[in-house]
Amino acid sequence: MDDLDRQLLNLFRRDARRPYTDIADELGVSEGTVRNRVDRLIDDGVIERFTIDTHTGNVKAMIEVSVAVDVDTHEMGDRMADWDEVDFVWQVSGELDIVLVVDASDTQGVNDLITKARNQDEVVNTKTRLILDERIG
């Protein structure tokens, strides 16, 4: 990845639907260059998906999960990613192992996800943080 690839990724983080022609104008390259770079980033697995951010008025939270030492966190993360209202599953280092970023309709929905996580045999502990505000960097 070079500087142009990084600039493309930064622009897509802010607006994944932005037309290639607008991006090309801003970066001073051709639309074909943008298209080819994006295709290569997809083929190389750097861009995994295009998504949207929503402002639904829902309750957003991070549910931090600690699991037993012998647990396959990849498998567990894949399973949790299929849960309704889970936007992201991050495997992290430190005292916690998995972070679920959730977007629930209300606090009861967040609480239901916390309970669901705690009911997993592999889970040792959870901590939850409500997301009060977010900005795209």
FILOKE-364605 format. One record per residue (C-alpha): x, y, z. Coordinates in nm, 2 decimals. Each point is the difference from the previous one (the first is absolute). Last residue first. Layout:
N
rec u=X	v=Y	w=Z
...
This chain:
137
rec u=-1.19	v=1.03	w=1.20
rec u=-0.38	v=-0.06	w=-0.01
rec u=-0.15	v=0.13	w=0.32
rec u=-0.20	v=-0.18	w=0.27
rec u=-0.20	v=0.10	w=0.30
rec u=-0.13	v=-0.16	w=0.32
rec u=0.11	v=-0.36	w=-0.06
rec u=-0.12	v=-0.21	w=0.29
rec u=0.28	v=-0.20	w=0.16
rec u=-0.05	v=-0.36	w=0.11
rec u=0.23	v=-0.24	w=0.18
rec u=-0.02	v=-0.38	w=-0.03
rec u=0.15	v=-0.29	w=0.19
rec u=0.10	v=-0.37	w=-0.04
rec u=-0.17	v=-0.08	w=-0.33
rec u=0.07	v=-0.34	w=-0.15
rec u=-0.33	v=-0.15	w=0.11
rec u=-0.20	v=0.27	w=-0.17
rec u=-0.28	v=0.13	w=0.23
rec u=0.20	v=0.31	w=0.07
rec u=-0.01	v=0.10	w=-0.37
rec u=-0.38	v=-0.05	w=-0.02
rec u=-0.05	v=0.19	w=0.32
rec u=0.21	v=0.30	w=-0.14
rec u=-0.21	v=-0.03	w=-0.32
rec u=-0.32	v=0.02	w=0.20
rec u=0.13	v=0.30	w=0.19
rec u=0.07	v=0.18	w=-0.32
rec u=-0.35	v=-0.07	w=-0.12
rec u=-0.14	v=0.11	w=0.33
rec u=0.19	v=0.33	w=-0.03
rec u=-0.18	v=0.08	w=-0.33
rec u=-0.01	v=-0.07	w=-0.37
rec u=0.34	v=-0.17	w=0.01
rec u=0.31	v=0.10	w=-0.20
rec u=0.29	v=-0.22	w=0.13
rec u=0.38	v=0.01	w=-0.02
rec u=0.11	v=-0.34	w=0.15
rec u=0.35	v=0.00	w=0.14
rec u=0.19	v=-0.32	w=0.04
rec u=0.30	v=-0.11	w=0.21
rec u=0.02	v=0.23	w=0.30
rec u=0.30	v=0.05	w=0.24
rec u=0.22	v=0.12	w=-0.29
rec u=-0.02	v=-0.08	w=-0.36
rec u=-0.31	v=0.03	w=-0.22
rec u=-0.21	v=-0.21	w=-0.23
rec u=-0.26	v=0.23	w=-0.14
rec u=-0.36	v=-0.09	w=-0.09
rec u=-0.20	v=0.27	w=-0.18
rec u=-0.36	v=0.09	w=-0.06
rec u=-0.18	v=-0.23	w=0.24
rec u=-0.37	v=0.07	w=0.00
rec u=-0.10	v=-0.35	w=-0.09
rec u=0.26	v=-0.26	w=0.09
rec u=0.20	v=-0.14	w=-0.30
rec u=0.32	v=0.18	w=0.11
rec u=-0.02	v=-0.19	w=0.33
rec u=0.07	v=-0.33	w=-0.17
rec u=0.29	v=0.14	w=-0.21
rec u=0.14	v=0.14	w=0.32
rec u=-0.02	v=-0.33	w=0.18
rec u=0.17	v=-0.18	w=-0.29
rec u=0.28	v=0.26	w=-0.01
rec u=0.03	v=0.01	w=0.38
rec u=0.08	v=-0.37	w=0.02
rec u=-0.03	v=-0.05	w=0.37
rec u=0.28	v=-0.16	w=0.21
rec u=0.06	v=0.30	w=0.22
rec u=-0.36	v=0.05	w=0.10
rec u=-0.18	v=0.30	w=-0.14
rec u=-0.01	v=0.37	w=0.09
rec u=-0.27	v=0.21	w=-0.19
rec u=-0.04	v=0.37	w=-0.04
rec u=-0.34	v=0.11	w=-0.11
rec u=0.03	v=0.33	w=-0.18
rec u=-0.32	v=0.20	w=-0.02
rec u=-0.24	v=0.18	w=-0.23
rec u=-0.35	v=0.08	w=0.11
rec u=-0.22	v=0.08	w=-0.30
rec u=-0.07	v=0.35	w=-0.14
rec u=0.05	v=-0.15	w=-0.34
rec u=0.31	v=0.20	w=-0.10
rec u=0.14	v=-0.25	w=-0.25
rec u=0.35	v=-0.07	w=-0.13
rec u=0.01	v=-0.17	w=-0.33
rec u=0.20	v=-0.29	w=-0.14
rec u=0.24	v=-0.10	w=-0.28
rec u=0.17	v=-0.33	w=0.05
rec u=0.33	v=-0.18	w=0.05
rec u=0.23	v=0.28	w=-0.14
rec u=0.35	v=-0.12	w=0.07
rec u=-0.08	v=-0.35	w=-0.13
rec u=0.25	v=0.02	w=-0.28
rec u=-0.28	v=-0.03	w=-0.26
rec u=-0.19	v=0.29	w=0.17
rec u=0.31	v=0.22	w=0.01
rec u=0.07	v=-0.09	w=-0.36
rec u=-0.35	v=0.10	w=-0.11
rec u=0.03	v=0.32	w=0.19
rec u=0.33	v=0.09	w=-0.16
rec u=-0.13	v=-0.08	w=-0.35
rec u=-0.31	v=0.21	w=0.05
rec u=0.20	v=0.30	w=0.15
rec u=0.25	v=-0.02	w=-0.29
rec u=-0.29	v=-0.02	w=-0.25
rec u=-0.15	v=0.31	w=0.15
rec u=0.33	v=0.18	w=-0.07
rec u=0.22	v=0.15	w=0.26
rec u=0.01	v=0.34	w=0.18
rec u=-0.11	v=-0.13	w=0.34
rec u=-0.31	v=0.22	w=0.03
rec u=-0.09	v=-0.04	w=-0.37
rec u=0.04	v=-0.38	w=0.02
rec u=-0.22	v=-0.02	w=0.31
rec u=-0.27	v=0.19	w=-0.17
rec u=0.02	v=-0.22	w=-0.32
rec u=0.00	v=-0.31	w=0.22
rec u=-0.34	v=0.10	w=0.14
rec u=-0.04	v=0.01	w=0.38
rec u=-0.20	v=-0.29	w=0.12
rec u=0.26	v=-0.12	w=0.27
rec u=-0.01	v=0.35	w=0.16
rec u=0.23	v=0.08	w=0.30
rec u=0.18	v=-0.33	w=0.01
rec u=0.01	v=0.01	w=-0.39
rec u=0.20	v=0.32	w=0.01
rec u=0.25	v=-0.15	w=0.25
rec u=0.03	v=-0.31	w=-0.21
rec u=0.08	v=0.19	w=-0.31
rec u=0.26	v=0.21	w=0.18
rec u=0.17	v=-0.32	w=0.13
rec u=0.00	v=-0.15	w=-0.35
rec u=0.16	v=0.33	w=-0.14
rec u=0.27	v=-0.02	w=0.27
rec u=0.11	v=-0.35	w=-0.09
rec u=-0.13	v=-0.34	w=0.09
